[in-house]
Amino acid sequence: MKWYYLYIILAYLLVLMVFNLIRARRVKTQEDMMVAGRSLSVKVMVFTLICTWIGSGTFIAGAEYAAKAGWSSLWLPAGAWVGIILIFFLAGKIRTFGQYTIGDILEVRYGPAARVFGAIALIISFTAIVSYQFRAGGYILNVVTDGHMSVATGQFLAAFFVIVFTAAAGMVAVAYTDLPNGIIILLATLVSIPFVYHTAGGWDAARQVLPPEHFAVINDTFGRHPALKAGGYFLATLMLLMGVQSMYQKFYSARSPKEARQAVALWVVGTIFVETAVVAIAIFASAHFWPQISEWLNSGGKAGMDPASIVLQAARYMVPPVIGVLLLGAATAVVISTGMNYLLSPTTNIMRDVYQRFVDPDASQSTMVALQKIMIVVLGVVAYFLATKLVSVLEMSYFAYTVYGVAITPALLAALAWKRATRAGGLASILSGTAVAVFLKVMTYVLPPEQVPEGDPWGIPLIYPSLLISVLALVVVSYLTPAPSKEELAPLFPDLKRE
């Protein structure tokens, strides 16, 4: 075992810890904790947005999908690319509104109940996302130590670092930890591709080893309805990206609406590059390790190589040690950064949307900061225990994306862009989307296995019925209820004030 892999990664985490503890002394107010004092530059914004999205969903779940389905796995990240392009047109408006959470937007348009139920859906989804960041950390440390450290011990250490970093300084820690992490991620993926490609024997060798379906636009062996499966992943990431609160918090943290838009333009370029590079690394590494991966798939996970670890295996055995450390460092960086982003967000909701809104509106700044730190620890522990029960990072990430995308995003986008949306319509969308997604997820455990291929009840991906019901509820109920007044719309549509 090459212990220096582990020592370098742990040293990097300790350096980040010291850095964040120093920064923690600057956090004095709620605004510092939640939105970094609204002081982030374009440079910091770009890298923190990249790290907001690029997490174990890319390096673990995305890689697992690529190992199983090949190039058609690009349907998963492509939804995010389209979402970033669309959100470019809303970034300035979001920053101009300049609050703390999406609950602030939901209450302005749909009332206090929408804020509360939106917060509940977000907390469920984001806690699930944090949990599989911890599991990904366990995978990393397990691979780095050649199995000497168990996945369970590794995920405990990942949880410890994420919770401590986030509780130390909130958004200040998140944003400025993302800066070096984002640089490492971009650099590692760039330099790793040619080595992995060469070690795998190139394109022709991969075509000879991997199943032909791995090179199709849609892998017709993946799911009962392959086209629906690919579209389901696309829609899930699209809807999550366009409504994800972590991103909105970054927009609120920018110095100006103009800089928020500039950061989004650069963000899409970095995200497309990294996610495509990771898929390529996963596919060529799969060709290199295909006998072991086939054994895993054929044995139901009882033997062979877990495809979720394929990028980590590439870092250990397919590139020079220096680059391997860099790629493993990148995987560690995304786990830490994404875990911090998605742990800070739901605790911000608890403090802003529940405690400050309904329990103690006059709470002092010091009280708000102290209580949010406590909530970060509490929710982090909950996510850790959920991580101990996980079976598949890909399956959990898809469920988390779906719940958030159908419960929050339709109502949120309508609040920002559709003046006819009403309070009743927005609330109906949030409640129905959440209920249908959770019900269908429960059915995956109730139905016989043959009726739940690839985790889809009756072969239909969760996103389709859940999103359909959510959007229908929003539109139908909005048209059945009186249109909002100009006074209700004015906070998010300033042009109405001039009419």
N, C-alpha and C positions, 0 to 999 in steps of 0.2 A: 504494500500500500504506500502511495506517495502522500505522506502527511502534509507536505507543503501546500497542497491544494486547500486543505482545511484551514491551515494556519493563516494563509493569505486572506481567505474569505472572512474568517473570524476577526483578523486584524482590521480589515476594511470596515466591518460592522462596528468594531470598538471605536474607530476613528469617527465614524458617523455619530455614534452615541455621545462622544465628548463634544463634537461640533454642535449637536442639538442641545445638550445641556447648557452650553455657553449661550446659545441663541435663546434658550428658555428664559433667561433673565430679562429679555426685552419684552416678554409678553405680560402686559399689565391690564389690558382691557379685553372686553368681548370681541371687539373689532380685530384686535391683534390675533386672538385665538382662532376666530372663525374665518377671517378674510385677509390675514397678514397686513392689517392696517391699510388695505387698498393701495399697496405700494409696489406691486410686482411689475418689473420691466418686461419688454417684449421677449428678450433673451430668456429670462427665467420662466415666463409664461409658456413659451414654446416647449421647453423641456419638461415642465411640470404637466402640461397637457399630454405630451407623448407618454409620460409615465402614468398619467391617470388612466389611459386606455390600455397601454401595453403592459400586461401583467401575466399571471400564470394562465389566464385565458388564452394567451398567445403562445407562451413557451411550453405550457403543459397541455391544456385542453386542445389548442389549435394544432399542436404537434401530434397529439394522440389521434385527432381526426385525420391529419395528413398521412400518418403512418397507416391508417386503416383504409382511407378512401382515395389517397393520391391528390392530384392537382385539383380535383373538384372541391377539395376542402377550402379553396380560396373563396368559395361562396360565403363562408363564415366571416372572414374579415372584410369582404367587399361591402357588406351592409354598413359597416362603420365608415368606410371611405365615402360612400354616398351621403351618409348622415353628416359627416364633417363638412362636406361641401354645402349641404343645405343649411346647416347651422351657421355658416359664415354670414348669411344674410340676417341672422337674428342676434349675433354676438354683441354688436354695438347697442342694440335696444336692451338686451339683458343687463349690460353694464350700466346703462343710463338709469335703469330702474334701481339698481345698486342696493339690494337688500342683503340677506344672508342665506336663505334657503329657498327651494322651490315652493315651500309652504307659504312663503310671503306672497308669491304670485297666485297660488291657488286660492288663498283667502280673499285677495283683492277681487278676483273674478267670481269665485264660487261660494265664499263664506267660510266661517270657522270649521264647520263639519268637514269640508273638503281638505282643509289644512290637516286635521287630525287623521282622517282616513288615509290621506296621501302619505303622511308621516309613517303610519303603520305599515303600509305596503313597502315603503322605502326601507324601513328598518328590517323587515323580513328578508327582502331581496339582498340588501347590502351586507347583512350579517352572514348570509349564505356565501356571498362573494369573498368576504374576509376569511371564512372558514377554509375555502379551498386555496387561498394564498398560503395559509399555514400548512396545509397538506403538501403543497408544492415545495415549500421550504424543507419539509421532511424528505421528499424525493431527492432534492438537491444534495443535502448532507448525507443521505444514504449512498448516493452514487459517488460522491466525492471521496467517501471513506471506504469504497469497495464493499459496502454492506456492513462494515464494522459498527457504524452508528445506525440504529434502526430508524425507520420512517417515523415511528412514534416519538422517539427522542428528538429527531430533527424538527418535527413540527412543533414540539414544545419550545425549542430554542427560537424558531421563527416567530412563534406567538409572543415570546418574551420580548424580542427586539422590536417588533411592530408596536406592541402595546406601550413599551417604555418610550420609544421615539415619539409616538403620537401624543401621549399624555404630557410629554415634556414641554412641547411648544406649539401644538396645534398646527395651523396652516403655515406658520413661519417654518416649522420643522419640515412639513410636507413639501413645500415649494423649494426650499433651499437644499433639501436632501435629493429632490428630483433633478437638480441641475447636474451634479456629478454622475448620478445614476443614468440620466438620459444620454450623456456623452458616452458613457461606457457601453450602453445598449447599442447605440448607433455604430460605434467603432467595432465592437465585438462581432456584430452580425456582418459588417462589411468585410472584415479580414478573414472570417471563418469560411465563407462560402467557397472560395476556390480550393481550399484544402480539403473540405468535405467532398466536394465534387471530384477532385482528383483521387482521393482515397477510395471512393466508391467505384472508380473506373469510368466515370463520365456517363453521358446520356445513354449511349448504346448499351453499356453494361447494366444500367438501371432498367432499361426496357426489356432486357433478357431475363432479369431476375423477378421483377415485380409483376403482378397480374396486369393484363392489358387494361382492365378497368381503371387502374390508377392513372392512366393518361387520357381519360375521357373528360369531357366538359362536365358531365354528370355521371358519377359512378353508379351504374344500374344494379349493383349488388348491395347498396347501402340503404337499408330501410325497405319497407314494403312498397312505398311509392317514392322512388329516388328523386324525381323532380320536386315533389312536395318537400322532401327532406332537405334538399339543397336550398330551396326557397324559404323553408322554415328557419334555417340558420341565418340566411341573409336578412330576413325580416326581424328576427330576434335581436341581432346586433344593431341593425338600423334603428329600431325603436328604442333600444337601451341608450345608444349613443346620443340620440336627439333629445333625450330627456334626462340624462344622467346628472344627478345633482352635483357630483364632484366637479364636473365640467363647469356648471353654472357658478359654483363657488369660486373657481379660478377666474371666471369672467368678472365676478364681483370684486376680486382681488386686484384686478388690473388698474393701472394708474389712470386710464382713460378709455372711453369707448373705441377710439381710433386704434389704440394699442391692442385692445382685445381682438379686433378684426384682423390686424396684422398677424397676431400670434396664430389665429386659426388658419390663415393662408399657409403659413409655414408648417403648421401641425399636420395638415393632410399629407404633405410631401413626406415628412418623416415617418408617419404612420404607415403609408403605403409601402415605403421601402422596407421598414423593419418587418412588417407582417409577411410580406412576400418572401423576404430573405429567410425567415424562420420556417415557412412552409417548404422552401427549397432545401434547406438544411435537413429538415425532418424526412423528406422524401428520399434524398440521396443516402442519408444515414439508414433509412429503412431498407434500402437496397443492400447495403453493406451487412446489416444484421437480420436480413429477412428470415433465415432459418429459425433464429431465436424468437422473432416476433410471431412467425407462423405457429410455433409451438405454444406460445402464450394464447393466441387466438383459438387454437384448436383444443387446448386443454381447459378453456374457461378461466384462464388466469392462474392456474395451479403450477405452471412451469414455464420456462422461457423468459423472455424479456418484455416487461410492461411497455407498450407503445407510448404511454404518457411520459416516459423518461427518455425518449429517443434523442432529443436535442442534448440532454445532459450526457448521454452515452457518446454522442458525437464529440462533445467537448473533452471527454476523457480519453477516447481511443482513436480519433480520426484527425486530430490537428496537433501541431507542436504544443508542448506543455505551456509555453508562454501564452499562446492564443487560447489554449484550453482553459487556463486560469481566467483569462479575460471573458470568455463566453460563459463560464460558470459564474463569474462575478456579475455578468449582465443578467443571468437568470436570477441570481440572488437579489440584484438591484430591483428587478421588476416585482419580485415577491414583496420586498420590503416597501417599495414605493406604492404599489397598488393596495397592499394591506393597509398602509397608513391613510391613503386617500379614502378608502371605503370604510374605514373605522371612524375617521373624523366626521364624515358626512352624517351618518345616522345619529351620532351623539349631538351634532349641531341641531338636528331636528328635535331631539328630545328636549334640549335646552331652550331652543328658540320657539318651536311650534307647540310645545306642551308646557314646560315649566314657566318660561317667561310670559307666554300668552295667557295661560289659565291659572297658574299656581301663584306666582309672585311677580307681577308685572314691574314692580319697583325694586327688584333684586339689584344689589350693588354689583359693580363690575368685578370686584374680587370674588364675590360669591358665585357669579356666573362662571368665571374661569375655574375656580376650585371644583365646583360641582361637575363641570364638563370633564375635567380630568378624572374624576371618580367614575363617571359614566363610561368613559373610554376604557377604563380597566374592567368594569362590569361587563360591557358588551364584548370586549375582547375575550374575556373568559368564556362567555356563552359561545362565541364563534369557535374557540379552541375545542370545547367539548363537542360541538357539532362536527368539527374536523375529524375527531376520533371515530365518527360513525360513517364517514364518506366511503363510497365504493369507487366512483368514477368522477374525476374532476370535470370531464366533458359533460357528463349528464347533469351534474349540479350547476355548472355554469350556464347551461342552456335553460334550466328551470329558473335560475335567478334572473337571467336576461328577460325571459318571457314574462314573469310576474311584474317586473318593473316596467317593461315596455308596453304592456297592455293596461296596467293600472294607472300609470302616471303620464306617459308620453302623449296619448291622444288629447287628454284634458289640458295638459300643459301647453302643447302647441296651439290648441284652439284658444287658450287664454291669451296667447301672444299674437295670434294672427287672424282669428275669426271673431268678429264683433258680435255675431248673432248667438254665440254660445251663451247659455244661461247657467245660473247657479244650479238649478235642478239637473240640467244636462251634464254638467261637469261632474257633479257628485254621483250621478247614475253611472257614468263611464268608469269612474274610479272603483266603485263598489262592485259593479258587474264584472269588470275585467279581472279584479283580484279573485272574486268568488269562482269564476269559471276556471281560471288557471290553477288555483289550489285544488278545486274539485277534480280536475283531470289528472293532476299529479297524484292525488290520493288513489285514483282509479288504477294507476300504474302498479300499485301495490295490492290492489284488490282483485283485478282481473287475472285470469290464467296467463302464464307467460306467453303462450302462443298468440294471445290477443294484444300483446304489448311489444311488438317488434321494435328493437332499437329504442325502447323507452317511450314509444308512441301508442297511446290507447287506440285500439282498433286500426292501427297503422296510420293515424292522422296526427301530425306534429301539433303540439299544444298551442303554438302561436296562432294557428288559423282560426279555430273556433273562439279562442279567447279574445283576439284582436277584433274579429268580426262583431262579437257581442258588445265589446267596449265602444267601438266606433258607432255602431247602430244606436246604442243607448245615448251617446252624446248627441247625435244628430236628431234622432226622433224626439227625445225628451226636450231638447232645446227648441224645436219648432212647435212643440205642444204647449210651451210655456211662454209668458210674455218676454219680449226682447229686453236686454239690460238698458238702463238709462245712460245718457251721456256722462252723468256724474260717476256712475259705476265704472265706465270704460276709461275715463280720463287718466287714471294713474299709469295705464299701459298703452294708451293711445293719445299722446299729448296733442296731436293735431286737432282733436275734437275741441280743445279749449279755444282754438282760433276760429271755430265755425260760428 
